[in-house]
Amino acid sequence: MAKKHKKTATATRAPTIRVNMPPQTQQRAIVVAPPQFLQQTQAALQKSGKKFGGKAAAFAHAERHMLVAVASAGALGLAESRGIALPQIDALGTAGTYGVAAYVYAKLTGSQTAEKVATGLLSVAIYKLAAAQTPAGTPPAGTPPAGAPVRGRL
């Protein structure tokens, strides 16, 4: 079995480019490389950029389902804060209406993105439903007990 030879470091030489000319007049064109310190600086910047960008991309890829759910809830909140009139089913509210619509769409098409949108919107709908509910027999917070005097009323 033949031994593998280690590659030895050789002096770097400027690359040559052959220009298409007739053989008797063919000449070498020399390409000048940037100085060594610039090459090292450029390589270091590219490496650090790849490292940070790679970690951010890996996080976004790993958490893409959560990010879609959060973004869908944020988009609904932004639309409501801007006063955009969104059609809704009164019993479900706006978030519930669009959450159910996204869920049905996800089941019909098999879209995982639509399923995550439905998750985010239905989470908002359940939150709003739970925040509006009061224990049985108690008035909602901020209302005075029955028969108590109310300011501003006679």
Buried (B, 14 or more C-beta within 10 A) or exposed (E): EEEEEEEEEEEEEEEEEEEEEEEEEEEEEEEEEEEEEEEEEEEEEEEEEEEEEEEEEEEEEEEEBEBBBBEBBEBBEEBEEEEEEEEEEEEBBBBBBBBBBBBEBBEEEEBEBBBBBBBBBBBBBEEBEEEEEEEEEEEEEEEEEEEEEEEEEE
